[in-house]
């Protein structure tokens, strides 16, 4: 079964010299997104709470000739977010694109969920998106515009079980995207949201047998291959580029044709 997308290696440098901050860039979708933005000519700032891993990924990209910067901070810590954004501005002078990717996807039945688990997932997924957007937006305003790409989830539209905290946060991100687009649009800042489906990442092993997961996923998708992180990353590039210059406040499903509305 195909699990890769066609890749000709022919990139058009859609974001040449743009300064891009990608949160949650140490693994999975964020790791791939940072690499794809680099290939499109961007100067990429990689954030993650996993300092060792984000430093290694940053070093690997630098060896390939990309201009990159590591920013290992916790998106839940507002003071550290503001300090890190200040460091980025000090180095590059601006931030053109923010990709709010950092998040967690634990499963827990509501009746078994602790208050601490609820607070952690709301804080990381929803408040983390707010914290980074709040720190970056004034600099985009000062710079005359920019693009913010948030990460939701198709689970919001499905109402799946054992994900009450996660789906609540992701639904909040979709609402945040729409309202923020209204507030920031007059300043030349576009805000959009990607809602991934079942994406093939290394964390999948936490959710049971990969072969069984694959079987179930392909049964519900109209595209009969797994969605991979590069699928998400390419849409993030599109939304950050002038090709999407007329789009703001939108939510795009990237789920292999799972949810259609």
VOGU-3710 file (C-alpha; in Angstrom, 3 decimals, decimal comma):
1> xxxxxxxxxx> 0,000/0,000/0,000  1,358/3,410/-0,984  2,311/5,593/1,956  4,302/8,274/0,133  3,244/11,140/-2,078  4,816/11,846/-5,420  7,855/14,071/-5,024  9,611/15,391/-8,106  12,006/17,506/-6,082  10,949/20,519/-8,161
11> xxxxxxxxxx> 10,241/23,237/-5,639  9,419/26,805/-6,586  10,787/28,564/-3,509  7,366/29,933/-2,608  8,654/31,381/0,669  12,154/32,515/-0,219  13,719/34,470/2,664  10,492/34,481/4,680  10,993/33,989/8,419  8,855/31,128/9,690
21> xxxxxxxxxx> 8,320/29,899/13,255  7,109/26,286/13,492  6,065/25,024/16,916  6,253/21,359/17,868  8,986/20,837/15,271  10,934/18,018/16,922  8,908/15,157/15,494  5,973/14,135/13,330  4,106/16,775/11,352  6,109/19,652/12,811
31> xxxxxxxxxx> 9,461/18,084/11,985  8,422/17,524/8,378  6,828/20,965/8,118  10,063/22,653/9,157  11,983/20,710/6,505  9,456/21,494/3,750  9,489/25,209/4,591  13,276/25,114/4,365  13,051/23,572/0,907  10,774/26,420/-0,093
41> xxxxxxxxxx> 13,495/28,929/0,771  12,314/30,058/4,196  14,430/30,887/7,209  12,928/28,533/9,750  12,805/28,759/13,531  12,157/25,338/15,044  10,421/25,179/18,388  9,797/22,247/20,684  9,843/21,442/24,379  12,125/18,493/23,534
51> xxxxxxxxxx> 15,353/20,476/23,457  17,690/17,638/22,492  15,621/16,535/19,549  14,861/20,010/18,194  18,530/20,971/18,409  19,469/17,859/16,445  16,860/18,483/13,757  17,982/22,111/13,479  21,601/21,023/13,140  20,675/18,527/10,420
61> xxxxxxxxxx> 18,880/21,203/8,411  21,779/23,624/8,851  24,164/21,004/7,430  21,956/20,873/4,349  22,565/24,588/3,830  19,342/25,977/5,268  19,199/29,052/7,494  17,612/27,819/10,695  17,370/28,608/14,393  16,408/26,415/17,333
71> xxxxxxxxxx> 13,958/27,761/19,907  13,383/25,113/22,594  10,606/26,549/24,745  7,298/25,412/26,224  4,384/27,016/24,346  2,386/26,899/27,596  4,838/29,282/29,308  3,885/32,771/28,155  7,011/34,469/29,461  9,234/31,990/27,636
81> xxxxxxxxxx> 7,182/32,344/24,458  7,592/36,122/24,536  11,309/35,847/25,251  11,835/33,381/22,403  9,907/35,566/19,954  12,074/38,517/21,002  15,161/36,416/20,240  13,821/35,614/16,771  13,144/39,302/16,097  16,629/40,177/17,322
91> xxxxxxxxxx> 18,179/37,729/14,856  15,958/38,053/11,779  14,167/41,356/12,318  10,707/39,942/11,682  8,425/36,908/11,657  6,442/36,429/8,461  4,742/33,113/9,201  3,688/31,302/12,367  2,726/27,628/12,165  0,992/26,626/15,406
101> xxxxxxxxxx> 1,589/22,886/15,336  2,536/22,014/18,933  0,035/19,740/20,614  -0,704/16,340/22,126  -3,238/13,642/21,259  -3,856/11,452/24,308  -6,886/9,212/24,647  -8,895/8,947/27,838  -12,540/8,285/28,567  -14,175/11,316/30,131
111> xxxxxxxxxx> -15,217/9,376/33,248  -11,580/8,371/33,832  -10,034/11,727/32,970  -8,374/13,715/35,750  -8,625/17,477/36,108  -4,878/17,642/35,540  -5,164/15,783/32,216  -7,939/18,102/31,074  -5,996/21,226/32,011  -2,807/19,984/30,357
121> xxxxxxxxxx> -4,398/19,255/26,976  -6,414/22,473/26,901  -3,302/24,409/27,900  -0,983/22,794/25,368  -3,276/22,661/22,347  -5,478/25,742/22,762  -3,602/28,100/25,066  -0,322/27,276/23,352  -1,825/28,416/20,057  -3,042/31,603/21,721
131> xxxxxxxxxx> 0,268/32,267/23,468  2,341/32,051/20,302  -0,152/34,013/18,208  -0,371/36,735/20,854  3,409/37,072/21,010  3,930/37,098/17,238  0,963/39,152/15,990  2,239/42,605/17,073  5,467/42,007/15,164  3,507/40,991/12,066
141> xxxxxxxxxx> 1,434/44,159/12,410  4,606/46,223/12,661  6,006/44,422/9,620  2,952/45,083/7,488  1,438/41,598/7,411  1,993/37,891/7,666  0,301/34,512/7,876  -0,705/32,311/10,792  -1,488/28,642/10,192  -3,193/26,836/13,065
151> xxxxxxxxxx> -3,667/23,099/13,509  -7,104/21,723/14,268  -8,359/18,165/13,740  -11,120/16,432/11,792  -12,075/14,799/15,091  -13,840/18,076/15,894  -16,366/17,357/13,135  -16,728/13,697/14,126  -17,130/13,924/17,895  -15,046/10,810/18,557
161> xxxxxxxxxx> -15,004/9,217/22,003  -12,120/9,237/24,492  -10,947/12,615/23,195  -13,143/15,118/25,018  -10,238/17,321/26,134  -8,476/17,142/22,757  -11,563/17,797/20,628  -12,611/20,677/22,881  -9,205/22,277/22,366  -9,212/21,686/18,609
171> xxxxxxxxxx> -12,728/23,087/18,283  -11,524/26,133/20,172  -8,659/26,529/17,701  -11,086/26,538/14,774  -13,152/29,253/16,457  -9,992/31,151/17,398  -8,882/31,034/13,758  -12,099/32,562/12,480  -12,276/35,384/14,979  -8,555/36,141/14,828
181> xxxxxxxxxx> -8,792/36,409/11,045  -11,331/39,211/11,525  -9,152/41,071/14,009  -5,882/40,761/12,108  -7,118/40,979/8,509  -7,052/44,804/8,425  -3,340/44,580/9,248  -2,561/42,329/6,302  -2,376/39,154/8,387  -4,143/36,032/7,142
191> xxxxxxxxxx> -5,168/33,313/9,617  -6,171/29,825/8,497  -6,466/26,357/9,998  -5,532/22,884/8,780  -7,555/19,956/10,130  -5,532/16,773/9,596  -7,098/13,344/9,515  -5,328/10,093/10,396  -1,717/10,999/9,684  1,029/8,393/9,636
201> xxxxxxxxxx> 3,562/9,440/12,297  5,855/7,688/14,734  3,345/8,183/17,561  0,949/5,784/15,841  2,469/2,847/17,706  0,826/4,251/20,841  -2,598/3,539/19,373  -2,491/-0,202/18,761  -1,516/-2,458/15,879  -0,320/-0,315/12,901
211> xxxxxxxxxx> -1,666/-2,802/10,368  -5,108/-2,792/11,941  -5,000/1,007/12,129  -4,087/1,159/8,448  -6,972/-1,128/7,521  -9,492/0,964/9,434  -8,114/4,218/8,063  -8,262/3,192/4,415  -11,801/1,952/4,900  -13,024/5,435/5,825
221> xxxxxxxxxx> -10,907/7,472/3,399  -11,805/8,022/-0,242  -8,082/8,280/-1,094  -6,695/4,814/-0,529  -3,328/5,670/0,951  -2,265/6,951/4,315  -1,971/10,676/4,758  1,632/11,480/5,692  3,177/14,563/7,361  4,314/15,919/3,995
231> xxxxxxxxxx> 0,665/16,204/2,937  0,027/18,530/5,870  3,283/20,450/5,404  2,567/21,247/1,772  -0,835/22,688/2,628  0,823/24,790/5,348  3,250/26,125/2,723  0,345/26,930/0,404  -1,575/28,784/3,125  1,564/30,742/4,024
241> xxxxxxxxxx> 2,282/31,778/0,443  0,803/34,355/-1,885  -0,988/31,536/-3,703  -3,420/31,704/-0,760  -3,378/35,496/-0,637  -7,167/35,657/-0,858  -7,826/33,152/1,918  -8,342/33,882/5,598  -10,487/32,442/8,376  -10,709/29,129/6,529
251> xxxxxxxxxx> -10,462/25,540/7,730  -9,005/22,995/5,306  -9,424/19,265/5,855  -6,360/17,251/4,850  -7,706/13,812/5,628  -7,713/11,710/2,477  -11,367/12,430/1,830  -12,604/11,216/5,208  -14,812/14,105/6,310  -16,700/16,058/3,642
261> x> -18,879/19,056/4,411
//
